[in-house]
Amino acid sequence: MYEDIQKNKIKTGFIVCIFVLVITLIVYYVCMAFDLGPFSVVIALTVSILSAWSSYYYSDKIILSINKARPATTEENQQLVHILDGLMVSSGLEYRPRLYVIDDPQPNAFATGRNPQNAIICVTSGLLEKLDYYELEGVVAHELSHIKNYDIRLSAIVSVMVGLVVMLSDLVSRIFFWGSFRDNDNDSKGNVILMLIGLIAVILAPIFGELMKLAISRKREYLADATSVEFTRNPDGLISALQKLEEDPNELKTANKSTAHMYFISPFKKEKRKKKMSNIWSTHPSTEDRITALRNLK
């Protein structure tokens, strides 16, 4: 586990560096398209550094806002609070995550935050209504595992950064399409090369984003399932929860591609109906494979 935590920290730093580079090139390309000259480099670096900083410190708030989550209360969500309090002992976490609720009939959950000291567990109202005590305990323990393993930092930062990269690449492609780019005979060869790299970054940004999400999502779900069982000593509760969530017909209204990889189970029902061979391109392992892995732990 400690090895995975260290890997996640290294991955986070690596992704932030790549993000700063890609954003710098894209913004530089935009600035040169508007003939801003030597100010292009300064603007590009400023935008990329501010974007990385805000993504790191405000990713959880952005994600909660996108998913229309509200704070949970002890009076309204007493069972959830009691389950979390019990799991805090077995998990060994020093800081108690804040609890949030999304009003949606689909049973699902995710964890977010930049570190365990600033962690959040968010569940849907459907999860609270449709799962029994031990099933809910298994899901909450799974999300606590993501917090302890530092998956939340990596996942949240990737969600915000990938979304921003895709938005910028879309903007630049529109500028290029409508002919806003103007050639400048005074540009140096170095500027031309940087602009070419920026254009390549624009083209590859959406692909880069999808591959990044795939790289961080699949293995961490198996690890979080296994760690959840360590916390609860009850694999049957988690197995039953996975089966219920898989069979539930509801579509998550706030689901979007930038945050889908964060959820306990894919919020897109259409994605779940695809053939098993397509799972290699999914952000989540198949529920069947996760249940098989849990049964092998017994």
SEKEDREN-969806 format. One record per residue (C-alpha): residue in one letter; z, y negated, x negated. Coordinates in pm, 1 decimal. Layout:
N
ATOM   rest          z          y          x
ATOM      A          Z          Y          X
...
REM end
This chain:
298
ATOM   rest          z          y          x
ATOM      M        0.0        0.0        0.0
ATOM      Y       93.7     -246.3     -275.8
ATOM      E     -238.8     -179.1     -444.8
ATOM      D     -421.8     -267.3     -120.2
ATOM      I     -216.4     -586.8      -81.9
ATOM      Q     -315.8     -695.3     -434.0
ATOM      K     -680.5     -611.9     -364.0
ATOM      N     -672.2     -821.7      -46.9
ATOM      K     -532.9    -1119.7     -240.3
ATOM      I     -806.7    -1085.7     -503.6
ATOM      K    -1073.3    -1049.4     -232.2
ATOM      T     -948.6    -1364.5      -61.8
ATOM      G     -982.4    -1569.1     -381.2
ATOM      F    -1326.4    -1421.9     -447.9
ATOM      I    -1448.7    -1499.2      -94.3
ATOM      V    -1318.0    -1856.8     -110.3
ATOM      C    -1508.7    -1910.6     -437.8
ATOM      I    -1830.9    -1771.7     -289.1
ATOM      F    -1778.2    -1983.1       22.3
ATOM      V    -1736.7    -2303.3     -181.8
ATOM      L    -2054.9    -2223.1     -375.6
ATOM      V    -2261.9    -2145.7      -64.2
ATOM      I    -2138.2    -2451.7      127.7
ATOM      T    -2199.6    -2674.2     -176.7
ATOM      L    -2559.1    -2555.6     -204.6
ATOM      I    -2627.3    -2588.5      168.4
ATOM      V    -2478.0    -2939.5      195.1
ATOM      Y    -2659.2    -3042.9     -122.8
ATOM      Y    -2982.7    -2927.0       34.5
ATOM      V    -2907.8    -3131.6      349.1
ATOM      C    -2824.9    -3443.1      144.1
ATOM      M    -3143.9    -3414.3      -60.0
ATOM      A    -3339.5    -3368.6      263.4
ATOM      F    -3212.8    -3712.8      365.2
ATOM      D    -3288.0    -3854.5       18.6
ATOM      L    -2927.1    -3937.6      -74.8
ATOM      G    -3001.5    -3902.4     -445.6
ATOM      P    -2711.4    -3867.3     -694.6
ATOM      F    -2455.2    -3886.6     -412.4
ATOM      S    -2572.8    -3544.8     -292.6
ATOM      V    -2365.5    -3351.2     -547.6
ATOM      V    -2048.6    -3551.9     -474.5
ATOM      I    -2088.1    -3513.5      -98.5
ATOM      A    -2164.4    -3140.9     -127.4
ATOM      L    -1859.3    -3069.1     -344.8
ATOM      T    -1631.7    -3281.9     -124.3
ATOM      V    -1745.0    -3109.1      195.8
ATOM      S    -1715.7    -2759.0       48.9
ATOM      I    -1367.0    -2815.4      -97.8
ATOM      L    -1236.7    -2975.8      222.8
ATOM      S    -1388.8    -2692.5      426.8
ATOM      A    -1221.1    -2427.5      211.4
ATOM      W     -886.4    -2610.4      227.8
ATOM      S     -895.6    -2652.4      606.5
ATOM      S    -1011.4    -2292.6      654.8
ATOM      Y     -712.9    -2168.9      454.5
ATOM      Y     -445.2    -2384.1      616.8
ATOM      Y     -576.1    -2414.4      972.9
ATOM      S     -762.8    -2088.0     1030.5
ATOM      D     -489.6    -1949.9     1258.4
ATOM      K     -488.9    -2260.9     1480.0
ATOM      I     -868.2    -2254.7     1501.3
ATOM      I     -871.8    -1886.2     1596.5
ATOM      L     -598.0    -1928.4     1860.5
ATOM      S     -788.7    -2220.7     2008.2
ATOM      I    -1117.0    -2027.2     2018.4
ATOM      N     -943.8    -1738.9     2198.9
ATOM      K     -750.0    -1969.8     2437.9
ATOM      A     -414.1    -1818.9     2343.6
ATOM      R      -76.5    -1953.2     2460.6
ATOM      P      273.6    -1894.2     2317.5
ATOM      A      463.4    -1595.3     2458.1
ATOM      T      809.4    -1650.1     2606.9
ATOM      T     1120.3    -1431.8     2604.3
ATOM      E     1157.3    -1465.4     2980.7
ATOM      E      800.7    -1366.5     3064.7
ATOM      N      733.9    -1117.2     2782.6
ATOM      Q     1073.7     -955.7     2730.0
ATOM      Q      944.3     -606.2     2648.1
ATOM      L      702.3     -741.1     2386.8
ATOM      V      980.4     -942.7     2222.3
ATOM      H     1214.1     -641.3     2213.9
ATOM      I      945.7     -419.3     2061.0
ATOM      L      874.9     -674.0     1787.9
ATOM      D     1245.8     -713.7     1712.4
ATOM      G     1282.6     -337.3     1670.5
ATOM      L      976.4     -308.9     1447.2
ATOM      M     1094.3     -589.1     1219.1
ATOM      V     1361.0     -352.4     1088.1
ATOM      S     1133.8      -54.5     1021.7
ATOM      S      849.3     -265.3      879.4
ATOM      G     1066.6     -437.3      620.7
ATOM      L      901.9     -773.4      688.0
ATOM      E     1127.1    -1068.0      611.3
ATOM      Y      960.9    -1320.6      842.7
ATOM      R      918.6    -1268.2     1217.2
ATOM      P      563.8    -1336.1     1343.8
ATOM      R      512.8    -1574.1     1633.9
ATOM      L      386.3    -1416.1     1956.2
ATOM      Y       90.0    -1541.1     2161.5
ATOM      V      -77.9    -1418.3     2478.9
ATOM      I     -440.0    -1439.9     2600.2
ATOM      D     -475.5    -1426.1     2978.0
ATOM      D     -743.1    -1158.8     3005.2
ATOM      P     -753.6     -817.3     3178.7
ATOM      Q     -895.5     -634.4     2874.7
ATOM      P     -613.1     -467.7     2676.9
ATOM      N     -645.0     -582.6     2315.9
ATOM      A     -459.2     -757.3     2032.6
ATOM      F     -502.2     -917.1     1691.3
ATOM      A     -293.1    -1066.1     1411.6
ATOM      T     -373.3    -1382.4     1218.0
ATOM      G     -220.9    -1633.1      974.4
ATOM      R     -252.1    -1717.2      606.9
ATOM      N       49.5    -1505.8      495.9
ATOM      P      349.1    -1313.2      640.0
ATOM      Q      555.0    -1635.5      645.3
ATOM      N      300.5    -1794.2      882.7
ATOM      A      187.0    -1490.7     1080.1
ATOM      I       93.4    -1458.2     1446.6
ATOM      I       49.8    -1157.0     1672.5
ATOM      C     -163.0    -1223.9     1978.5
ATOM      V     -196.2     -978.3     2269.4
ATOM      T     -386.3     -994.6     2596.6
ATOM      S     -212.4     -989.3     2934.2
ATOM      G     -411.8     -672.0     3003.6
ATOM      L     -242.3     -499.0     2709.6
ATOM      L      103.8     -589.4     2843.2
ATOM      E       18.3     -470.2     3193.3
ATOM      K     -162.7     -143.7     3116.7
ATOM      L       27.9        9.8     2824.6
ATOM      D      366.6      178.0     2840.9
ATOM      Y      648.1      103.4     2595.8
ATOM      Y      546.7      345.9     2320.2
ATOM      E      175.8      264.8     2344.3
ATOM      L      249.6     -106.6     2317.7
ATOM      E      483.6      -35.0     2026.3
ATOM      G      201.6      144.2     1844.5
ATOM      V      -38.5     -149.3     1887.6
ATOM      V      218.9     -409.6     1779.3
ATOM      A      308.0     -195.2     1476.5
ATOM      H      -62.8     -177.7     1390.1
ATOM      E      -83.4     -558.5     1392.8
ATOM      L      236.1     -583.4     1185.7
ATOM      S       65.0     -357.3      934.0
ATOM      H     -220.0     -607.2      900.8
ATOM      I       39.6     -876.5      833.3
ATOM      K      223.5     -674.7      570.6
ATOM      N     -101.7     -572.0      399.4
ATOM      Y     -226.4     -934.9      387.5
ATOM      D     -529.6     -837.1      596.9
ATOM      I     -461.2    -1140.1      817.6
ATOM      R     -533.1    -1395.3      544.8
ATOM      L     -860.6    -1233.9      448.5
ATOM      S     -968.4    -1179.5      809.5
ATOM      A     -881.5    -1529.7      932.8
ATOM      I    -1045.3    -1708.3      639.9
ATOM      V    -1361.7    -1501.9      672.4
ATOM      S    -1378.2    -1576.0     1048.6
ATOM      V    -1365.5    -1951.8     1000.4
ATOM      M    -1575.6    -1966.7      684.1
ATOM      V    -1851.5    -1741.7      813.0
ATOM      G    -1869.1    -1943.0     1134.1
ATOM      L    -1905.4    -2266.5      936.2
ATOM      V    -2169.3    -2123.0      704.3
ATOM      V    -2375.7    -1998.7      999.5
ATOM      M    -2347.5    -2337.8     1174.0
ATOM      L    -2458.9    -2523.7      862.0
ATOM      S    -2745.7    -2284.9      797.7
ATOM      D    -2862.0    -2332.2     1156.2
ATOM      L    -2847.3    -2712.2     1113.4
ATOM      V    -3047.5    -2701.8      791.4
ATOM      S    -3309.4    -2468.1      937.0
ATOM      R    -3358.0    -2712.7     1225.3
ATOM      I    -3394.5    -3003.7      981.8
ATOM      F    -3648.6    -2808.4      783.0
ATOM      F    -3833.7    -2693.4     1096.9
ATOM      W    -3868.6    -3043.8     1236.3
ATOM      G    -3996.4    -3178.1      905.5
ATOM      S    -3700.4    -3397.9      817.0
ATOM      F    -3719.5    -3290.4      455.9
ATOM      R    -3898.3    -3542.3      238.1
ATOM      D    -4033.8    -3469.3     -106.4
ATOM      N    -3921.8    -3705.0     -378.1
ATOM      D    -4145.9    -3736.2     -680.2
ATOM      N    -3854.4    -3869.7     -887.4
ATOM      D    -3648.1    -3555.1     -843.8
ATOM      S    -3572.4    -3373.0    -1164.2
ATOM      K    -3656.5    -3010.0    -1216.5
ATOM      G    -3283.5    -2930.5    -1193.5
ATOM      N    -3265.1    -3086.5     -848.2
ATOM      V    -3566.7    -2888.6     -732.5
ATOM      I    -3404.0    -2566.0     -853.4
ATOM      L    -3075.4    -2648.6     -681.3
ATOM      M    -3259.5    -2731.9     -359.9
ATOM      L    -3445.7    -2402.6     -380.2
ATOM      I    -3115.9    -2215.6     -425.1
ATOM      G    -2976.4    -2411.2     -130.9
ATOM      L    -3269.8    -2303.0       85.8
ATOM      I    -3213.5    -1940.4      -16.9
ATOM      A    -2844.5    -1978.2       72.0
ATOM      V    -2944.0    -2111.3      414.9
ATOM      I    -3170.5    -1812.8      478.3
ATOM      L    -2917.9    -1555.4      356.5
ATOM      A    -2604.1    -1715.0      508.6
ATOM      P    -2604.0    -1520.3      840.2
ATOM      I    -2665.9    -1191.6      656.8
ATOM      F    -2393.8    -1277.6      405.0
ATOM      G    -2152.4    -1342.5      691.2
ATOM      E    -2216.5    -1011.1      863.3
ATOM      L    -2187.2     -811.9      539.7
ATOM      M    -1860.5     -990.1      454.7
ATOM      K    -1707.4     -896.5      789.9
ATOM      L    -1820.2     -535.9      752.3
ATOM      A    -1670.6     -518.6      403.4
ATOM      I    -1322.0     -620.4      515.2
ATOM      S    -1290.1     -455.8      853.9
ATOM      R    -1349.5      -83.7      859.7
ATOM      K    -1116.3       57.1      592.2
ATOM      R     -830.6     -175.2      688.0
ATOM      E     -819.5      -32.6     1043.1
ATOM      Y     -748.9      319.1      913.1
ATOM      L     -483.2      184.4      677.0
ATOM      A     -317.5      -18.3      954.7
ATOM      D     -315.0      286.4     1185.0
ATOM      A     -146.1      497.0      917.5
ATOM      T      106.4      222.8      837.0
ATOM      S      179.6      182.0     1209.6
ATOM      V      282.5      546.9     1224.3
ATOM      E      514.1      488.3      926.7
ATOM      F      684.2      210.2     1124.3
ATOM      T      714.3      394.5     1459.3
ATOM      R      725.7      763.7     1353.9
ATOM      N      524.2      822.4     1671.3
ATOM      P      148.0      881.2     1626.8
ATOM      D      116.6      992.7     1990.5
ATOM      G      193.3      641.7     2116.7
ATOM      L      -87.4      489.2     1909.7
ATOM      I     -329.7      770.1     1997.9
ATOM      S     -261.5      720.3     2368.0
ATOM      A     -309.2      344.0     2331.6
ATOM      L     -645.8      393.1     2159.5
ATOM      Q     -761.1      624.5     2437.5
ATOM      K     -659.4      376.6     2709.6
ATOM      L     -827.2       84.3     2538.4
ATOM      E    -1145.5      282.7     2481.2
ATOM      E    -1167.3      379.7     2849.1
ATOM      D    -1088.7       33.4     2987.0
ATOM      P    -1404.1     -119.0     3147.3
ATOM      N    -1314.7     -488.3     3111.4
ATOM      E    -1502.5     -724.3     2879.7
ATOM      L    -1294.9     -980.6     2688.5
ATOM      K    -1404.7    -1321.9     2819.8
ATOM      T    -1317.6    -1511.4     2501.3
ATOM      A    -1480.0    -1255.2     2269.0
ATOM      N    -1723.3    -1390.2     2010.5
ATOM      K    -1884.7    -1247.3     1699.8
ATOM      S    -1690.9    -1464.8     1456.1
ATOM      T    -1350.3    -1321.5     1560.3
ATOM      A    -1442.2     -978.2     1703.1
ATOM      H    -1356.6     -798.2     1377.0
ATOM      M     -994.2     -917.1     1403.3
ATOM      Y     -913.2     -728.8     1722.8
ATOM      F     -731.5     -395.7     1746.9
ATOM      I    -1043.8     -247.3     1902.9
ATOM      S    -1388.7     -400.0     1945.2
ATOM      P    -1379.1     -643.6     2239.9
ATOM      F    -1746.6     -582.8     2315.5
ATOM      K    -1800.8     -294.1     2556.5
ATOM      K    -2173.9     -283.6     2488.9
ATOM      E    -2098.7     -223.2     2120.9
ATOM      K    -1874.0       68.0     2211.0
ATOM      R    -2147.9      234.1     2416.9
ATOM      K    -2383.5      259.3     2119.6
ATOM      K    -2441.6      593.0     1955.3
ATOM      K    -2205.9      703.0     1681.8
ATOM      M    -2473.0      660.3     1413.6
ATOM      S    -2468.5      285.0     1480.1
ATOM      N    -2100.6      270.3     1380.2
ATOM      I    -2197.7      212.0     1017.7
ATOM      W    -2299.5     -139.9     1127.1
ATOM      S    -1990.2     -198.4     1339.7
ATOM      T    -1684.9     -396.2     1226.4
ATOM      H    -1460.7     -120.9     1367.5
ATOM      P    -1453.9      254.4     1304.2
ATOM      S    -1516.4      457.9     1618.4
ATOM      T    -1208.9      523.6     1830.8
ATOM      E    -1278.7      895.2     1802.6
ATOM      D    -1263.9      879.2     1423.0
ATOM      R     -941.2      677.9     1431.3
ATOM      I     -776.6      928.3     1665.8
ATOM      T     -889.1     1218.4     1445.7
ATOM      A     -739.6     1049.3     1139.2
ATOM      L     -409.9      994.2     1324.0
ATOM      R     -392.6     1357.0     1435.6
ATOM      N     -443.1     1464.6     1075.2
ATOM      L     -129.1     1269.8      985.5
ATOM      K       86.8     1494.0     1202.7
REM end
